[in-house]
Amino acid sequence: MKEIGILLVDDHPVVRAGLRAMLADFEGMSVIAEAADGGAALQELARLAALGESVDVVLMDLQMGAGLDGVRATEQIKLLPDPPPVLILTTYDSDADILAAIEAGATGYMLKDAPSEQIRQAVLAAAAGETALAPRVAARLMGRISNPAPNLTPREVQLLELLATGLSNRAMAKQFFISEATVKTHLLHIYGKLGVDNRTAAISVAVQRRIIRSG
């Protein structure tokens, strides 16, 4: 049986060393290359391809300092001919991070505090082309399915975006050529749909659900 070749991508050398040691204990898999960020991972994939070697699973961190992050790297890897499956292994478990990774094409999403056996099973599943999700991540995704994003109107989304910039009701009214009373009515509808009762909470929920972008 062919050994599963893994490309390990993480910006912390100590973390990479720990993961490499853990993976070395798993029968039938080995780390054949490492990279400190997504850009370096793409270079490693190209280098290995030139040597006629293939990667069976890319084990990818999510946030990697100033380098190409895991989501953008996954998007670029999926554009390659016959791309290897990407298994995210990170400490981040927010809805926005999970959805961004899955939408980018990640085969699975695991957390670094998972038991080693769960990580081993996830690597095996990813190598077989199957989805591998940490139980906590799977629960979050199921929660989103049972509680889908609220149906906001385009105008309500626009108001949320302006709200996030710190504009006052009066300033938003001028922006849209409507009265302050109409702005307040829109905000009440937004709060109701998001299940919140103030501006700060509305912005937080909207960013978390990726209705608007942060920053």
N, C-alpha and C positions, 0 to 999 in steps of 0.2 A: 504493500500500500504506500502510495506517494506521501512523503512528509509535507505538511502544510507549511509553506514559506510565508513568513510574516514581515511586513514593513512596519516598524514601530516609529510612531511620530509623536514626539512630546518635547516641549522646550526645556524641561528640567532634566539634566543629566542624571541626577540621583534617582528620579522617578523612572527614567528609562532603564537604569541599571537594575532597579527593583523589579520592574516588569519583565525585563529580559531574564532575570534569575527565576522568576515564577514560571515563565513560559518554558524555560529549559527543563523544568521538572515535569512538564506535560509530555507524555509519550505521543509521538507522531507529529510534532510541530516544532518549529525553530524560527528564531529571528534571523533573517538573512540580510537585513539592512535597517538602518536607523536614520531619522531626520529630526531636526530641531524645530521645523515649522512646515507649513503646507507647501511653500515654494521649494524647499529642499526635498520634500517628499516627491514632488513632481519630477525633480531632477534625478532622484534615485530611481524612480520608475523608468525614466528614459534610459538611464545608464544600464540598468539590469536588462531592459528590452534589447539594447544594443549588444549585450553579451549573450543573448538568447535565453536569459533566465526570466521566469515569471513569478509574480507575487500572487499568492493565493488569497491573502487577507491584508488589508491596510488597517492597522489598529491606530486610530487617530484621536489625539486630544482635541479639545474644542477651542480654547483660548490659548494663544501662544505668543504673548507679548506683542512686539511690533511686526512679527512675521505674518505670513498669510495664515488666516485662522482656519479651523477645521471645516467650517461650513463652505467657505469659498474654495478651499482645496478640494473638498468632496465634489462640488459642482464641476470643477475642472477635470478631476479624475474621471467622472462619469462621461466626459466628452471624448475620452481616449478610446481608440479601437480596442474592443474586448477588455474593458476596464475591470480591475479586481474589485470585489466587494469592500466597502468601507464600513468598519465597525467603530463607532464613536466610543471612546472610553474617557470619561471626564468627571469632574466634581460638580458640574452645573446641572441642575435638574428643573429649571424653570420651564413653563409651557412654551415660551418664546424660543428658548434654546432647542428644546426637543423638536418642535415643529419645524424650525429652520433647518435642522440637520436632516430630518426625514424628507422634507421637501427638496433638499439638495441632492437626495439620492442615497443617503446612508442606509445600509442594510440593517443596521442595528444600533442600539444606544444603551450603553452600560455605564454604571457609576463605579468610580475607583474604589469605593468602600465595599463593593460587592465581594462575597466569598470567592476564593480562587476557583472553586469548582463551577460557579456560575459563569465566571469569565471564560473558563475552558470550554464549557458547553456553548457559550456565545460564539467563540471563535470557530468551533466545529460547525455550528449552524450557519454562520456567515460563509464559511468555505463551501458549504453545500448549497449556497444560494437561498438560504432560509432567513426569515426575519428573527432577530434576537433582541429582545427588549428586557431591561431590568424590570422586576415586578413593580417597583415604584413608578417607573416610567410608563409601563403598560396601564397602570391604574390611572395615571394622569390623562393619558390619551382616551381611555374609556370615559373618564369624567367629562372630557371635552365633547365626546360624541353624544353623551346623554344630556349635556348642557351646552348646546352650540352657541356660537357668537350671536349676540342680539342683532336684529335686523334694523340697523340704523340707516336713515336716509342719507343721500349724498350731502345735503345741507348740514345735517347733524354731524357727519364726519368732518366737514370743513370747520364747523364751530369747535369741535374737539381739538382739531389741529391748532386753531388760533388760541384756544384755551390753554394749550400746552406751552404757548409762547409767553403767557402771562398777561395777555390783553384783558382789559376791563370790559364789562358789559357794554359800556358806552362806546368804547373803541371798536368792539365787534359790530355793534349796531351801525356805526358809520361805515365800516368796511363793507357791509352787505346792504347798506341803504334801507335798513329796517329800524323799527323802534326798539328801545331798550326793553319794553314790555314783551315784544316778540322774541327777543333774545332770551329773556327769562323763561318764557314758555318753552322754547326749544331746549333750554338747559334742563328744565324739569322733566321733559320727555326723555332726554339723554340719561339723566340720573335714574329714572324709572327703569329704562331698558338695561342699564348696567348694574342695577341693584345697589346703587350708592346714594349718598345724600349730600355730597360736597364736591367742589372742584378737584381738590387733590386726589381724592379717591377715584373720581371719574378718569382723570389722566392716568393714574396708576393702572387701573383695570384695562383701559384702552390700549396702553402700551403692552401690558402683559398678554393681552389677547391679540396683539399685533393689528389692531384696528388703525392705530397711528404709530408712527415711528418715534422712538425716543430721541431726545436731543434735537 
